Amino acid sequence: MTICSTKYLILNSVSPSIVQTIVFHEYGIDVWNELQEHFSKVDSDRVATLRYAIINLKQGTKLCLTTLLTMKSLWEELNSHRPVPI
């Protein structure tokens, strides 16, 4: 795969709003490094909020399935805030 095609593969794989920030990079590696830097930032406040929500999740009057789906959703979002491995 050539350098040019790598860049266009990446550009075609991200949302239009992200493309606007990376389209002017000359090489695919520059695009990749920009994306890695952007997505490796951790939102500490959101992580704390998610952990609090998981710890305090109670079934109460909700169906068991609803509670499990809520918990799964919270854990998935929390996992999405893990830094990208280098």
ABEGO torsion letter per residue (X at the ends): XBAAAAAAAAAAABBAAAAAAAAABABAAAAAAAAAAAAABBBAAAAAAAAAAAAABBAEABBAAAAAAAAAAAAAAAAAABBBBX
